[in-house]
Amino acid sequence: MSERANASVIPFNVDDETEEGVLAGAPAESQAQNLSQNPGERLHMAEAVRMAEAIVFASAEPVSEKQLAARLPDGISIAAAMAELQQIYARRGVNLVRVGDAWAFRTAGDLAFLMSRDTVQQRKLSRAALEVLAIIAYHQPVTRAEIEDIRGVETSKGTLDTLMETEWVKMRGRRRTPGRPVTYGTTDIFLDHFALEEIRDLPGMEELKGAGLLSGRMPSNFTIPLPPADPDALTDDEDPLTDIDLEELGLLTPRVEED
């Protein structure tokens, strides 16, 4: 009998990669989207994903979706492109994470220990600063007087200055009340530092109790406010900061008019 007659057929699985180039392990939604696109559209999207990857990788700061839209080809869905790029990096040493309305590459959480030698030891915030930060995060927009009313003690200007130096807190606007006090809120750097996609990802009351951060003997009427969906949007009782306001607050150098 010939060697051909003794040969056996080795089966193989064609589901690993289809003719359309869709990975079998990819989400069903992604497969359906890829199958619905013609080769030209898939190539166009793949190139946009590569461009987005280069933009985010080269940026020292999180890149907003508005910035991406201005630099990627017209007609590209930013959400779809970033979702695909996020899927690509899901199991890699660095992950693509969302920070507010921006995107950035960060070391995978399970590999953070590898960076321990490069970690800069930061000075711990005082208890007063942590209290003020928590009040601003949950109650924003909030004025200094409102912070003091919630804490029950006076808040020094140095505490607020420290939080603004860390770039976790910013001046938002002015309250439409007598004296027009400055309102404070958190920043995208705050979200990035605490690994929050949005401000409403802050832990709720049950999570805080579970972590031992709230006493089990809290008053029955005690509640934690829900932060605004868009912390950058001014409320009805706020005015935006003008150049004159910034000059008064020492945040802008006064312009010198020439004679």
C-alpha positions as CSV (number, residue, x, y, z in Angstrom):
1,M,0.0,0.0,0.0
2,S,1.3,3.4,-0.9
3,E,2.3,6.1,1.7
4,R,-0.6,8.2,0.3
5,A,-3.0,5.5,1.3
6,N,-1.7,5.4,4.9
7,A,-1.9,9.2,5.2
8,S,-4.5,10.5,7.6
9,V,-6.5,13.7,7.5
10,I,-5.7,16.2,10.3
11,P,-8.8,18.3,11.1
12,F,-8.4,22.0,11.9
13,N,-10.7,24.6,13.3
14,V,-11.7,27.3,10.9
15,D,-13.4,29.3,13.6
16,D,-10.1,30.8,14.9
17,E,-10.3,33.4,12.2
18,T,-13.0,33.8,9.6
19,E,-12.6,34.8,6.0
20,E,-13.6,38.3,7.1
21,G,-10.6,38.6,9.4
22,V,-12.8,38.6,12.5
23,L,-11.3,36.9,15.6
24,A,-13.6,34.2,17.0
25,G,-12.8,35.5,20.6
26,A,-14.0,39.0,19.8
27,P,-17.3,40.2,21.2
28,A,-20.4,39.4,19.1
29,E,-21.1,43.1,18.7
30,S,-17.6,43.7,17.3
31,Q,-17.9,40.7,15.0
32,A,-21.3,41.9,13.7
33,Q,-19.9,45.4,13.1
34,N,-16.9,44.1,11.2
35,L,-19.0,41.7,9.1
36,S,-21.3,44.6,8.2
37,Q,-18.4,46.7,6.9
38,N,-16.9,46.3,3.5
39,P,-13.1,45.8,3.1
40,G,-12.7,49.5,2.4
41,E,-14.5,50.6,5.6
42,R,-12.6,48.1,7.7
43,L,-9.3,49.3,6.3
44,H,-10.4,52.9,6.9
45,M,-11.3,52.1,10.6
46,A,-8.1,50.1,11.1
47,E,-6.0,53.1,10.0
48,A,-8.0,55.4,12.2
49,V,-7.3,53.1,15.2
50,R,-3.6,53.2,14.4
51,M,-3.7,57.0,14.3
52,A,-5.6,57.2,17.6
53,E,-3.0,54.9,19.1
54,A,-0.2,57.1,18.0
55,I,-1.8,60.3,19.2
56,V,-2.6,58.9,22.7
57,F,0.8,57.2,23.0
58,A,2.7,60.4,22.2
59,S,0.7,62.6,24.6
60,A,1.9,63.3,28.1
61,E,-1.7,64.1,29.1
62,P,-5.0,62.3,28.5
63,V,-6.3,63.1,25.1
64,S,-9.9,64.4,24.9
65,E,-12.3,63.0,22.3
66,K,-12.7,66.5,20.9
67,Q,-8.9,66.5,20.2
68,L,-9.1,63.1,18.6
69,A,-12.0,64.1,16.4
70,A,-10.0,67.1,15.2
71,R,-7.1,64.9,14.1
72,L,-8.7,61.7,12.9
73,P,-10.2,61.4,9.4
74,D,-13.7,62.8,8.9
75,G,-16.6,60.4,9.3
76,I,-14.8,58.2,11.9
77,S,-16.7,57.2,15.0
78,I,-14.4,58.2,17.8
79,A,-16.3,55.9,20.3
80,A,-16.0,52.9,17.9
81,A,-12.3,53.5,17.2
82,M,-11.4,53.9,20.9
83,A,-13.5,50.9,21.9
84,E,-11.6,48.8,19.4
85,L,-8.3,50.2,20.6
86,Q,-9.3,49.5,24.2
87,Q,-10.1,45.9,23.2
88,I,-6.7,45.5,21.6
89,Y,-4.9,46.6,24.8
90,A,-7.2,44.8,27.2
91,R,-4.7,42.0,27.9
92,R,-1.5,43.8,27.4
93,G,1.0,45.3,29.9
94,V,-0.5,48.8,29.3
95,N,-4.2,49.4,29.1
96,L,-6.2,52.2,27.4
97,V,-8.3,53.8,30.0
98,R,-10.9,56.6,29.9
99,V,-10.4,59.6,32.1
100,G,-13.6,61.8,32.0
101,D,-14.0,62.6,28.3
102,A,-10.3,61.8,27.5
103,W,-8.2,58.7,26.9
104,A,-4.7,57.7,28.2
105,F,-2.4,54.6,28.4
106,R,-1.8,53.3,31.9
107,T,0.2,50.4,33.3
108,A,-2.1,47.3,33.7
109,G,-3.3,47.2,37.3
110,D,-1.9,43.7,38.0
111,L,1.6,44.9,36.9
112,A,1.7,48.0,39.1
113,F,4.2,46.4,41.4
114,L,6.8,46.5,38.6
115,M,6.8,50.3,38.8
116,S,7.4,50.4,42.6
117,R,11.0,51.4,42.2
118,D,10.1,54.4,40.0
119,T,7.3,55.6,42.3
120,V,7.9,59.0,43.8
121,Q,7.0,59.1,47.5
122,Q,4.4,61.8,47.9
123,R,3.8,63.8,51.0
124,K,0.5,62.7,52.6
125,L,-2.3,65.2,52.7
126,S,-3.4,66.4,56.1
127,R,-6.7,65.3,57.5
128,A,-8.1,68.7,57.0
129,A,-7.1,68.6,53.3
130,L,-8.6,65.1,52.8
131,E,-11.9,66.3,54.4
132,V,-12.0,69.4,52.2
133,L,-11.2,67.3,49.1
134,A,-14.0,64.9,49.9
135,I,-16.5,67.7,50.4
136,I,-15.5,69.3,47.1
137,A,-15.7,66.0,45.2
138,Y,-19.2,65.1,46.5
139,H,-20.7,68.6,46.9
140,Q,-19.2,70.5,43.9
141,P,-19.7,73.2,43.0
142,V,-19.1,74.4,46.5
143,T,-17.8,77.7,48.1
144,R,-15.3,78.0,50.9
145,A,-18.1,79.1,53.3
146,E,-20.2,76.1,52.3
147,I,-17.2,73.8,53.0
148,E,-16.8,75.4,56.4
149,D,-20.5,74.9,57.1
150,I,-20.3,71.2,56.3
151,R,-17.1,70.7,58.3
152,G,-18.2,72.8,61.2
153,V,-14.7,74.4,61.4
154,E,-12.9,77.2,59.6
155,T,-10.9,76.1,56.5
156,S,-7.6,77.8,56.0
157,K,-6.7,79.2,52.6
158,G,-3.5,77.1,52.7
159,T,-5.6,73.9,52.6
160,L,-7.3,75.0,49.4
161,D,-4.0,76.2,48.0
162,T,-2.5,72.8,48.6
163,L,-5.3,71.0,46.8
164,M,-5.0,73.3,43.9
165,E,-1.2,72.8,43.7
166,T,-1.8,69.1,43.3
167,E,-4.2,70.1,40.5
168,W,-7.0,67.9,42.0
169,V,-9.1,71.0,42.7
170,K,-9.8,74.1,40.6
171,M,-11.8,77.3,40.8
172,R,-14.9,76.9,38.7
173,G,-16.7,80.2,38.8
174,R,-18.5,82.6,41.1
175,R,-21.7,82.1,43.0
176,R,-24.5,84.6,42.2
177,T,-24.8,85.7,45.8
178,P,-23.6,88.7,47.7
179,G,-19.8,88.9,47.6
180,R,-19.8,86.5,44.5
181,P,-17.7,83.8,46.3
182,V,-15.6,81.5,44.2
183,T,-16.9,78.0,43.6
184,Y,-14.6,74.9,43.6
185,G,-14.7,71.6,41.8
186,T,-12.5,68.6,40.9
187,T,-10.4,68.2,37.8
188,D,-9.6,65.5,35.3
189,I,-6.3,65.0,37.0
190,F,-8.3,64.1,40.2
191,L,-10.2,61.5,38.1
192,D,-6.9,60.1,36.6
193,H,-5.2,59.9,40.0
194,F,-8.0,57.9,41.6
195,A,-8.7,55.8,38.5
196,L,-12.2,57.2,38.0
197,E,-13.8,57.4,34.5
198,E,-16.3,60.1,35.8
199,I,-17.0,61.8,39.0
200,R,-20.1,59.7,39.6
201,D,-17.9,56.7,40.0
202,L,-17.0,57.9,43.5
203,P,-17.9,55.3,46.2
204,G,-21.4,55.5,47.6
205,M,-22.5,55.2,51.2
206,E,-22.6,51.4,51.3
207,E,-19.1,51.2,49.7
208,L,-17.7,53.7,52.2
209,K,-19.3,51.8,55.1
210,G,-17.9,48.5,53.8
211,A,-14.4,50.1,53.6
212,G,-14.7,51.2,57.2
213,L,-14.7,54.9,56.3
214,L,-18.1,55.6,57.7
215,S,-19.3,54.8,61.2
216,G,-22.1,52.3,61.5
217,R,-23.8,54.7,63.9
218,M,-24.4,57.4,61.4
219,P,-27.7,59.4,61.8
220,S,-30.6,57.8,60.0
221,N,-31.1,60.9,57.8
222,F,-27.5,61.1,56.7
223,T,-27.0,61.0,53.0
224,I,-24.2,61.5,50.5
225,P,-25.0,63.8,47.6
226,L,-24.7,62.6,44.0
227,P,-22.1,64.6,42.2
228,P,-23.1,66.3,38.9
229,A,-23.0,64.3,35.7
230,D,-20.9,67.0,34.1
231,P,-18.6,68.6,36.7
232,D,-17.4,71.2,34.2
233,A,-20.8,72.6,33.4
234,L,-21.7,75.7,35.3
235,T,-24.9,75.6,37.3
236,D,-27.7,78.2,37.1
237,D,-26.4,80.1,40.1
238,E,-22.8,80.3,38.8
239,D,-21.1,82.8,36.6
240,P,-17.9,81.9,34.7
241,L,-14.6,83.3,35.8
242,T,-13.6,86.3,33.7
243,D,-10.1,87.7,33.1
244,I,-10.8,90.4,35.7
245,D,-11.8,87.7,38.2
246,L,-8.6,85.8,37.5
247,E,-6.5,88.9,38.0
248,E,-8.2,89.6,41.3
249,L,-7.5,86.0,42.4
250,G,-3.9,86.2,41.3
251,L,-4.3,83.6,38.6
252,L,-3.6,86.0,35.7
253,T,-1.0,88.6,35.4
254,P,-2.6,92.0,34.8
255,R,-2.1,93.4,31.4
256,V,0.0,96.6,31.2
257,E,-1.5,99.1,28.7
258,E,1.1,101.0,26.8
259,D,0.8,104.8,26.6
